[in-house]
Amino acid sequence: MGVQEKFSNPLRDFTINTLKDVEEAALKLRDAWELGLAPISNLLEILEENVIRVHEVQNIDDFDGLSARVGDFHVIVIK
């Protein structure tokens, strides 16, 4: 997949127990990835820029998607 960089998780030590925690995590991630507060126009591009590889598969009827971590590399597979 051509991944040279390692993923750095800005939420690595962040615990989520409440809805407020989810909102705080979203703000923290937006800050770390310099996304601002506007709607995200291209999520796949944002993920790729932050070393999360996205792969699209076709012609698989019983598949919705998956995410995986292999060592320090993160992959999302979508249909």
NUTOR-700425 format. One record per residue: residue number from 1; residue in one letter; y, z, x of N, C-alpha, C in turn. Coordinates in pm, 1 decimal. Layout:
REM residues N
ATOM/n/res/n_c2/n_c3/n_c1/ca_c2/ca_c3/ca_c1/c_c2/c_c3/c_c1
ATOM/NUM/a/Y/Z/X/Y/Z/X/Y/Z/X
...
REM end
This chain:
REM residues 79
ATOM/n/res/n_c2/n_c3/n_c1/ca_c2/ca_c3/ca_c1/c_c2/c_c3/c_c1
ATOM/1/m/-119.0/0.0/81.3/0.0/0.0/0.0/125.6/0.0/85.8
ATOM/2/g/111.4/5.1/213.3/226.7/-4.1/300.6/311.9/121.6/306.5
ATOM/3/v/254.3/236.1/277.9/331.2/360.4/277.9/341.4/413.4/419.8
ATOM/4/q/462.7/426.7/470.2/484.5/480.9/602.7/543.9/620.9/596.5
ATOM/5/e/627.4/644.7/496.6/692.9/774.4/482.6/605.0/869.2/402.1
ATOM/6/k/628.9/997.0/418.5/557.8/1098.2/340.8/648.4/1148.3/229.7
ATOM/7/f/588.2/1180.4/117.9/661.3/1231.7/3.1/708.7/1373.3/32.6
ATOM/8/s/833.9/1400.0/1.3/890.1/1533.4/14.9/921.8/1583.7/-125.5
ATOM/9/n/853.0/1686.3/-168.8/866.7/1736.9/-305.0/979.4/1839.2/-313.9
ATOM/10/p/1091.9/1803.9/-377.5/1202.8/1899.0/-388.8/1173.3/2013.8/-484.7
ATOM/11/l/1062.0/2005.1/-557.3/1024.7/2110.5/-652.5/899.3/2185.7/-607.4
ATOM/12/r/864.9/2172.5/-481.0/740.9/2230.7/-429.5/725.4/2379.2/-463.8
ATOM/13/d/827.0/2459.4/-447.3/817.4/2603.4/-470.9/878.7/2645.7/-603.8
ATOM/14/f/897.9/2550.4/-693.3/961.5/2578.8/-821.3/854.0/2604.7/-926.6
ATOM/15/t/862.1/2719.2/-993.9/765.9/2754.1/-1098.0/827.1/2728.9/-1234.5
ATOM/16/i/749.3/2668.0/-1321.6/796.4/2639.8/-1457.1/716.5/2722.8/-1556.6
ATOM/17/n/788.4/2808.3/-1629.3/726.9/2891.4/-1732.1/792.0/2873.5/-1868.8
ATOM/18/t/914.4/2822.9/-1871.4/988.3/2811.4/-1996.4/1055.9/2675.0/-2004.9
ATOM/19/l/1106.5/2643.9/-2122.4/1181.7/2519.8/-2140.7/1306.4/2518.9/-2053.3
ATOM/20/k/1368.1/2633.9/-2036.0/1485.5/2644.3/-1948.5/1447.7/2607.4/-1804.6
ATOM/21/d/1328.3/2648.4/-1760.3/1280.4/2613.1/-1626.5/1264.4/2461.5/-1611.8
ATOM/22/v/1217.7/2396.7/-1718.3/1201.2/2250.5/-1715.4/1336.7/2183.3/-1695.7
ATOM/23/e/1435.0/2229.6/-1771.5/1569.2/2173.6/-1760.3/1628.3/2197.0/-1621.0
ATOM/24/e/1605.2/2316.0/-1566.7/1654.8/2346.9/-1432.3/1585.4/2260.4/-1326.9
ATOM/25/a/1454.2/2237.7/-1344.0/1379.8/2152.8/-1250.7/1431.5/2009.4/-1255.6
ATOM/26/a/1460.5/1960.4/-1375.1/1513.3/1824.7/-1389.0/1647.5/1811.5/-1317.4
ATOM/27/l/1733.0/1909.4/-1334.0/1862.7/1906.4/-1265.9/1846.2/1914.7/-1114.5
ATOM/28/k/1753.1/1998.2/-1070.1/1728.5/2012.3/-926.2/1676.1/1880.5/-867.4
ATOM/29/l/1585.5/1814.7/-939.9/1531.7/1686.3/-892.7/1640.4/1579.6/-892.2
ATOM/30/r/1720.7/1574.2/-998.6/1830.7/1478.1/-1003.1/1926.6/1499.3/-886.7
ATOM/31/d/1952.4/1624.2/-853.0/2040.2/1654.8/-740.7/1977.1/1611.6/-608.1
ATOM/32/a/1849.8/1646.8/-587.8/1780.6/1613.8/-462.5/1770.0/1462.8/-442.5
ATOM/33/w/1748.8/1389.6/-550.9/1733.8/1245.1/-542.2/1866.0/1171.3/-566.8
ATOM/34/e/1975.0/1247.6/-580.1/2108.8/1191.7/-598.7/2114.8/1094.4/-716.0
ATOM/35/l/2063.9/1138.6/-831.8/2057.6/1053.7/-950.3/2175.4/1070.3/-1044.3
ATOM/36/g/2251.9/1177.2/-1027.0/2359.6/1203.0/-1122.0/2302.4/1243.0/-1256.9
ATOM/37/l/2384.3/1238.8/-1359.6/2340.9/1281.2/-1492.4/2329.6/1166.2/-1592.2
ATOM/38/a/2359.7/1044.4/-1549.6/2349.5/927.4/-1637.0/2202.1/895.4/-1663.1
ATOM/39/p/2174.0/821.2/-1770.0/2035.9/779.3/-1795.0/1980.2/700.6/-1675.8
ATOM/40/i/1851.3/713.8/-1653.4/1785.1/643.1/-1543.0/1750.8/502.3/-1591.4
ATOM/41/s/1805.8/402.0/-1526.0/1788.9/264.2/-1572.5/1657.3/201.5/-1526.1
ATOM/42/n/1604.4/242.7/-1411.7/1481.7/183.0/-1360.3/1397.1/292.5/-1295.3
ATOM/43/l/1313.6/356.4/-1374.6/1233.3/468.6/-1326.5/1137.7/427.5/-1215.2
ATOM/44/l/1075.4/311.6/-1228.5/980.6/268.0/-1125.4/1049.0/253.0/-990.1
ATOM/45/e/1168.7/198.3/-990.6/1244.3/182.9/-866.1/1278.4/318.9/-804.9
ATOM/46/i/1319.2/413.0/-887.0/1351.4/548.3/-838.8/1228.4/613.0/-776.0
ATOM/47/l/1113.0/599.3/-841.3/989.4/657.1/-786.2/955.6/593.6/-652.0
ATOM/48/e/961.5/461.2/-645.2/929.9/390.6/-520.4/1026.1/430.4/-408.3
ATOM/49/e/1154.5/444.5/-440.7/1253.0/483.7/-339.6/1225.1/623.9/-285.1
ATOM/50/n/1155.3/703.9/-364.0/1125.4/840.9/-323.1/979.1/857.9/-284.0
ATOM/51/v/921.4/750.6/-235.4/788.6/745.9/-172.8/676.4/783.4/-269.5
ATOM/52/i/693.1/749.9/-396.5/584.1/760.0/-493.9/549.7/616.4/-530.0
ATOM/53/r/430.1/573.5/-494.8/390.4/434.9/-516.9/339.6/418.9/-659.6
ATOM/54/v/382.1/310.6/-723.8/342.5/280.8/-860.5/267.0/148.4/-858.0
ATOM/55/h/149.2/148.5/-920.0/65.0/28.8/-924.2/31.5/-0.9/-1069.3
ATOM/56/e/51.0/-125.2/-1111.3/20.8/-165.5/-1248.1/-111.1/-240.7/-1251.5
ATOM/57/v/-196.8/-203.0/-1346.4/-323.1/-273.4/-1366.0/-318.9/-343.3/-1501.5
ATOM/58/q/-396.2/-447.5/-1514.1/-401.7/-522.7/-1639.1/-546.7/-545.3/-1678.0
ATOM/59/n/-566.0/-581.5/-1803.2/-698.3/-618.6/-1854.9/-799.4/-505.0/-1851.0
ATOM/60/i/-752.8/-381.4/-1863.3/-842.7/-266.7/-1874.5/-808.6/-198.7/-2006.6
ATOM/61/d/-890.3/-219.3/-2107.9/-858.1/-173.8/-2243.4/-855.1/-21.6/-2258.1
ATOM/62/d/-945.3/48.5/-2196.2/-957.6/193.2/-2215.9/-886.8/273.7/-2107.3
ATOM/63/f/-773.8/225.1/-2060.3/-701.2/291.1/-1952.9/-554.2/303.1/-1990.4
ATOM/64/d/-499.3/423.6/-1977.9/-357.8/443.9/-2005.2/-279.9/464.6/-1876.1
ATOM/65/g/-334.0/540.6/-1782.4/-266.2/564.8/-1656.6/-323.5/685.8/-1586.9
ATOM/66/l/-281.7/704.8/-1461.8/-322.9/822.8/-1386.6/-227.5/843.9/-1271.6
ATOM/67/s/-228.4/963.7/-1220.8/-152.7/992.8/-1099.7/-245.5/1064.9/-1004.1
ATOM/68/a/-220.9/1045.0/-876.1/-307.9/1106.0/-775.5/-229.1/1132.6/-648.4
ATOM/69/r/-280.7/1226.9/-572.4/-226.9/1254.6/-439.7/-341.4/1240.2/-341.8
ATOM/70/v/-315.5/1162.2/-239.9/-413.4/1143.6/-132.9/-344.7/1189.4/-5.6
ATOM/71/g/-380.0/1308.5/41.2/-310.5/1365.6/155.0/-164.8/1388.1/118.7
ATOM/72/d/-74.6/1327.3/192.5/68.4/1339.0/165.4/122.7/1223.0/82.1
ATOM/73/f/37.1/1136.0/34.7/80.5/1018.4/-39.0/55.0/1035.5/-188.1
ATOM/74/h/151.4/991.3/-268.9/142.8/1003.8/-413.8/141.3/864.8/-477.0
ATOM/75/v/52.5/848.1/-575.8/35.6/718.8/-641.3/31.8/741.2/-792.0
ATOM/76/i/96.0/651.6/-865.4/86.8/648.2/-1010.5/33.9/511.6/-1048.3
ATOM/77/v/-69.1/508.1/-1132.0/-126.8/382.2/-1179.8/-97.6/373.9/-1329.0
ATOM/78/i/-37.5/261.8/-1369.9/-1.5/243.4/-1510.7/-59.8/113.4/-1562.4
ATOM/79/k/-65.7/103.1/-1693.6/-114.6/-19.0/-1757.0/2.6/-96.7/-1808.9
REM end
